[in-house]
Amino acid sequence: YLISGELEDGQIIVDAGDSDKVQLVLDNASIHCSTGSAILVRNADKVKVTLAADSENELSDGTEYQTDDDNPDAALFSKDDLVINGSGSLTVQGNYKHGIAGNDDLVITGGRLTVNSLSHALRGKDSVAILDGTFVLTSQKDGIHAEAYLNINGGTTTIAESYEGLEAAQIHISGGTTQVFSSDDGLN
């Protein structure tokens, strides 16, 4: 699905089958939702958010969410595996809690991401894997948070401001450049 243009107050909802793979291509898209996630993935096997070349995209949410069985808590929220790729840029403003969050695996293979959030900038409940891309993350809690493991294999990651920089049960950094500015632990 190719998404472009401005949505001043609404959301994109993905509600597909358990084995379905869905790709959303953001091409100069600006989406704001005052009552929930700008992009909400309710169900799918895997969702890929592709940042089109030379595009500038924006996602933001409101400060309060309507009660929802999905329990979303991020401007870009997925209950299933989430992949972000492409070469465009994405600016995310997490006004409610997290910037980008997935309840399974969060994988980022490219793009230029700027994320500002009240809680975690990037969160993967199972894992977060960064293979490439450029990131500037600002959060009041963790810059990148994973319950199980966090792998950084490439890219340029700057956690400009956070309480904990990188937090996971296991942290593996094998490539790229990572700078962490935190008020407590850089790695926890």
C-alpha positions, 0 to 999 in steps of 0.5 A: 500500500502506497501512502502519501499526503497529510492525514490531520487526525486519523490512523492507518490500521492493519488488521490482516490474517495471521499468515499475511505479510503487509507492506506500507510504503510511506512516500511524503506521508504525514499522519497524526492521530489525537486518540491513538497510534498514527499507525496501528498493526492489530494483526498480521504475520509481519508488517514492513514499513518502507520509507520511499527514497527521497521522502520525508514522513511524519507520524505523531499521536495524541497525549491520551488514547481511547481505551482499546483491546489492542493496548497500543502505546506508541505513535507507530505500534504493532502487535506483531513483527515489524520491519522498517526499511527504505532510504527515506526519512521518518520523524516520530513524535510519541506524545502518549508513551513510546515512539515506535513499539512492537510486541514481537520483533522490531527490525530496522534495515535502513532509513533516517529516523528521528524519534522523540518520545515520553517513554522508550524511543524504540521498543521491541517486546521480544527483540530489537535488531538494527542492521543499517540506518541513521537514528537520532533518538530522544526519550525520557526513559530508554533510547532503545528497549528490548525485553530479550535481546538487542542487536546493533549490526550497523548504521549510525545511532545517536541517543541524544537524550535518555534515562537509560540509553540501551536496555535489554537482557542481552546487548550485542553491538557488532558494527556501526557507530553508537553514541549514547547520552543518558542521565543514568546507564548508557548500557543496562 
